[in-house]
Amino acid sequence: MAFVPLTDAERDSMLETLGLPSTDTLFEVIPESVRFPDIDIGPALTEMEVTAQVEALAELNRPAYGAPFFLGAGAYRHFIPAAVGALMSRSEFSTSYTPYQPEVSQGTLQMSFEFQSLICDLTGMEVTNASVYDGASAVAEAALMALRLTGRERIVVSAGVHPHYRQALEAYVGPRGIDLVTSEIVVENGTLREIGLVEAIDDRTACCIVSQPTFFGEIRDLAEAFDKLHAAGGLAVEVYNPTSLGLLKPPGAWGADIAAAEGQPLGISLSFGGPYVGLLSCRRDLVRQLPGRIVGMAKDAEGRRGFVLTLQAREQHIRREKATSNICTSQTLISLGAASYLALLGPSGLREVAEACWHVARYAADQLGAILSVEVITPRPFFHEFAIRTPHPARDVNNRLLEHGIIGGYELGRAYPELENALLLCCTEVTTREQVDSLVAAVREAVGGGG
Amino acid sequence: MTEALLSELSTPGRETIRIGRPNVPAHAIDIPRELLRDELPLPEVGEPEVVRHFTRVSRLNVSIDTNFYPLGSCTMKYNPKVNDAMAALPGMRGIHPLQPEETVQGALQIIHAVQELIARITGFDAVSLTPAAGAQGELAGLLMIRAAQHARGQEHRRRVLIPDSAHGTNPATAAMVGYEVVTLPSDPRGNVDLEALEDLLDETVAGLMITVPSTLGLFDEAMLRVSELVHRAGGLVYGDGANLNALLGIARPRDLGLDVMHSNLHKTFTTPHGGGGPGSSAIAATAELAPFLPIPFVVRGSDGGYRLDADRPASIGRLGSFQGHFGMLVRAYTYIRMLGTPGLREVSEAAVLNANYLRSRLSQSYRVAHDRTCMHEVVLAGLRANGARTLDVAKRLLDYGYHPPTIYFPLVVPEAMMIEPTETETKATLDAFVETMLTIAQEAQRDPELLRTAPHTTPVGRLDEATAARNPVLHW
């Protein structure tokens, strides 16, 4: 075994030091009835053999790049500068662990401090932690935070929040018997409309969770909901898309108390859903209820600047059952990807990405909307996603697109039964006009519409 | 030696990476003004400076690839480079989580295989790979115990027993699920105190959370009895599998009477620790608890095709955005295939031999918390002679180029130093570490001030954490 370097002679000499006849005797404490079971997991492969096997499995997958591809729905295909991957593969970052010894972990700590700062700059929020697992856990932790801060037991959540995030929220808060109220989505006059969100906010509401843009891509004015919420003493939780903040008014400017997001669009590979990075920010006065690792600036005895894990009195290793969360890791390596992406693009690069996304999506929606039997049901303005509805089940349309080598959209009926004929489509800066045109032609053929 | 912050490297107008205009017809952006942002205050640093910056920052870390890193309970073993290469294949890295199943059969097959391999290694009936990290695996496990107790009509069981040596995530998780935490004492040999266990077990107890082997680096001498007592009282046993690296091919956790257990792919199965994450966790369960596992799973259809199954009505639900940390599953798959049947036992035998070798040699100058054969890690209880505290020993180790062991944990051992060498170290590395530890013990006698003011050679000295927490500066 290549990763176990002990030679037989070394093993024997170590056993001699221990006064033991064999390694088996190290395990006598384990009841004989269960000791050394027969386990068969197949032969040991060499690196060459396993490489061939995994490469063959990779060949069975069709990557999202280089082909017409219109799936988004919470994970986004963007251009990733080569320097992002190069920096993430520095093994000083990838093979270290939680910075318990700050003197030899300044690399991780400074990077996390910079990540926190970049996300604050991007969102207009005052404080950001060193990250949580993903978008879903960011939303769930935001809700738990609001429950602790307000002492209330009612959460109002927009149906325009990613359906998987809402499912995770339910799993996290369900056991506490929390009153979880979700608004409704309806289609009126060919347009999606949300009903019952602002109406549901009352003085028992701990927080209201809204998504900007919505899961359907729409950009909305959040002022009414946030004003009513604040008047009622609740907290405003905004779920945002970080790419969109190259253009859009950020959560801090809307008056969000807590902001949560999936950080994957910031230079992170799709990787079939993970690992990604959850972004969680809040107002400064709420920081003692913010879960997860937080890095702060410190000085040593000689006055040199350094960084440490701080405000640890919130955390499980100190507070045990009284901690703000059980979370014990952050997505540090992935946050390095996001931090280096933001640093490499800078304000002008990120704005260009956001604008390009908007332009291509706008073009695609205009072209598709011109097909007689296709309705663009996401209200304008939208960012880089929009929903279309046709007379046919979305699954059938997608299957027809796949026959043309096109990966279509997210079938909205999977989460919203009343939207069985609707597809959520996404375009980004890597989507070309030719790819959009091939989509439009294939949709026209699939739905049989003229125009 | 400190490095400037990106904000300090920023120069207005600096050229950064450009994307260019898309080739669709130009159109003025007609989003209403009040929905747009005014300014975007990100730093402006060019690519050459960004790359140099983060490269220089990286060098302020020690890591497995640069230094011996015997951080107890973290299993800092070598992470094979081929793992990363496989996860970076375009067919793995470049696939979207919601793609049609027929376009991701290779990925689904890998998830299915890891589910199967971990089931075999641990002896459980079913495995879900969706938890993002160990703590989320624990959350899944406790939600499952709650669901199973409810299914048995035992909603009144509101208490969870947790040994006093447990990791902080155990009580924090139990509290998140709404359980009352009851601390279970250890006996002088580091086992669960059986009398205390029997006294506490009643119809209010939903279950026991137990780390196997324990955070004391010990295998409980009455493990089977512990499980039996909990089961007889109507409770379920949660296994914290953080220390699974001691048991590969040695014992299957299921055979020890555990009902549900998480394991950490970033420990035992060599996915990178990443400076504190991403983790990745497998949650494994008996047939009784399997229906409650978090969704989605990968199942194989009668046509031989693989698909994601999220339709499990009894499931505790979805914990993450998609189907877990797939990139880590590719790495774990690659590693487990290279281990194969013979490699399993070889890993744990060497990990346990190395820990016992350190125990034996270090006992010359350090107290051993429990003087019996340990598993994959050994817990020391400070220096035999007075002179310096564990913190000072740890800080002095930094000067000699070692990442220190885990210190002051478990909480039940005074001056604890938890040392986990793992199986991937040579005898020469272990011997050099021992010599250094013995040298430090001598220094503690000769020149205690040298230890109290350590480290002396690191980029910064001991940092003032108290002031940092009192007046937190959390962004530039």
Interface residues (C-beta under 8 A of the other chain):
Chain A: M1 A2 F3 V4 P5 L6 E10 R11 S13 M14 L15 T17 L18 T23 L26 F27 E28 V29 I30 P31 S33 V34 R35 F36 P37 I39 D40 I41 G42 P43 A44 L45 T46 E47 V50 T51 Q53 V54 E55 A56 L57 A58 E59 L60 N61 R62 P63 A64 Y65 F69 L71 A73 G74 A75 R77 F79 P81 A83 G85 A86 L87 S89 R90 S91 E92 F93 S94 T95 S96 Y97 T98 P99 Y100 Q101 P102 E103 V104 S105 Q106 G107 T108 Q110 M111 S112 F113 E114 Q116 S117 L118 C120 D121 L122 G124 E126 V127 T128 A130 S131 Y133 D134 G135 A136 S137 L144 H162 H164 Y165 Q167 A168 E170 A171 Y172 G174 P175 R176 I219 R220 D221 L245 G246 L247 L248 K249 P250 A253 E262 S269 L270 S271 F272 G273 G274 P275 Y276 V287 R293 I294 V295 G296 M297 A298 K299 D300 A301 E302 R304 R305 G306 F307 V308 T310 L311 Q312 A313 E315 Q316 H317 I318 R319 R320 E321 K322 A323 S325 N326 I327 C328 T329 S330 Q331 T332 L333 I334 L336 S340 L342 A343 L344 L345 G346 P347 S348 G349 L350 R351 E352 V353 E355 A356 W358 H359 V360 R362 Y363 P381 N398 L402 I407 Y410 E429 T431 T432 R433 V436
Chain B: T2 E3 L5 L6 S7 R14 T16 I17 R18 I19 G20 R21 P22 N23 V24 P25 A26 H27 I29 D30 I31 P32 E34 L35 L36 R37 D38 L40 P41 L42 P43 E44 V45 E47 V50 V51 H53 F54 T55 V57 S58 R59 L60 N61 V62 S63 I64 D65 T66 Y69 L71 C74 M76 K77 Y78 N79 P80 V82 D84 A85 M86 A87 A88 L89 P90 G91 M92 R93 G94 I95 H96 P97 L98 Q99 P100 E102 T103 V104 Q105 G106 A107 Q109 I110 L117 R120 I121 G123 A132 A133 G134 A135 Q136 E138 L139 L143 R146 H167 G168 T169 P171 A172 T173 A174 A175 M176 V177 G178 V181 L218 F219 E221 M223 L224 G249 I250 A251 R252 D255 L256 T270 P272 H273 G274 G275 G276 G277 P278 G279 S280 P294 I316 G317 R318 L319 G320 S321 F322 Q323 G324 H325 F326 G327 M328 V330 Y333 T334 I336 R337 M338 L339 G340 T341 P342 G343 L344 R345 E346 V347 E349 A350 V352 L353 N354 N356 Y357 S360 R361 R372 T373 A394 K395 L398 H403 P404 T406 F409 E423 T424 E425 T426 K427 P455 T458 P459 V460 G461 R462 L463 D464 E465 T467 A468 A469 P472 V473 L474 H475 W476
